[in-house]
Each structure stands twice: as structure tokens, then as C-alpha cells.
């Protein structure tokens, strides 16, 4: 079903809405969109709407080293 995970535009790991769950079947989630999934939420958004995630917000705090 979700074979092309390479369509990621927004990096969910850098988004303040992204969270990790304890559910083995749905280990990742998005608070802004209100769902949990196995692939990154931005992949689901891209595949379902054809657009990049419009709710992406860069995390505040530490920058990449």
C-alpha cells in the first residue's frame, strides 16, 4: 500500500506537532492532523492530498549541530 516513502517533503522529526507513540502498529503521530501511522505523517499527507504538509512548524529550541 505505502511503497513509496520517498515522497517526504516536510521532516516530521523537526516539527513541533510530531510525536512518537508506544503503539507498535502506529509508532508515529501528528497532533495537528490528529492521527497516528506507521510511516511519517508527512508521507500520509503528501499521498492523500498531493500537497506538502501545510501545518509543519519548526521545533523551537536546539538547532542541529
DAGIVEN-V787513 format. One record per residue. N is the residue number from 1. PHI is phi in whole degrees, -180 to 180 (none if undefined). PSI is psi in radians with two decimals (NA if undefined). BURIAL is # if it has 16 or more other C-alpha atoms within 10 Angstrom, else .. Layout:
n/phi/psi/burial
N/PHI/PSI/BURIAL
N/PHI/PSI/BURIAL
This chain:
n/phi/psi/burial
1/none/-1.01/.
2/-106/1.37/.
3/-87/-0.63/.
4/-96/1.34/.
5/-75/-0.04/.
6/-80/0.16/.
7/-90/0.19/.
8/-64/2.23/#
9/-106/-0.98/.
10/-88/2.45/#
11/-89/1.78/.
12/-58/-0.55/#
13/-65/-0.31/.
14/-103/0.13/.
15/-100/2.44/#
16/-74/-0.20/#
17/-89/-0.24/#
18/-75/2.47/#
19/-146/2.77/.
20/-106/2.36/.
21/-104/3.04/.
22/-98/0.04/.
23/-81/2.18/.
24/-66/-0.65/.
25/-75/-0.51/.
26/-133/1.34/.
27/-78/-0.15/.
28/-128/2.64/#
29/-148/2.91/#
30/-130/2.07/#
31/-71/-0.59/.
32/-67/-0.72/.
33/-90/-0.35/.
34/76/0.69/.
35/-145/2.86/.
36/-120/2.61/#
37/-157/2.94/#
38/-79/-0.91/.
39/-75/2.96/.
40/-59/2.45/#
41/-56/-0.59/#
42/-64/-0.49/#
43/-69/-0.77/#
44/-62/-0.77/#
45/-62/-0.79/#
46/-63/-0.75/#
47/-72/-0.59/#
48/-85/-0.59/.
49/-107/-0.36/.
50/81/0.04/.
51/-119/2.74/.
52/-67/2.79/#
53/-64/2.14/#
54/-89/-0.15/.
55/-101/0.11/.
56/-62/2.27/#
57/-134/2.16/.
58/-59/2.39/.
59/-63/2.53/.
60/-91/2.67/.
61/114/-2.42/.
62/-58/2.40/.
63/-94/2.87/.
64/-62/2.56/.
65/-87/NA/.
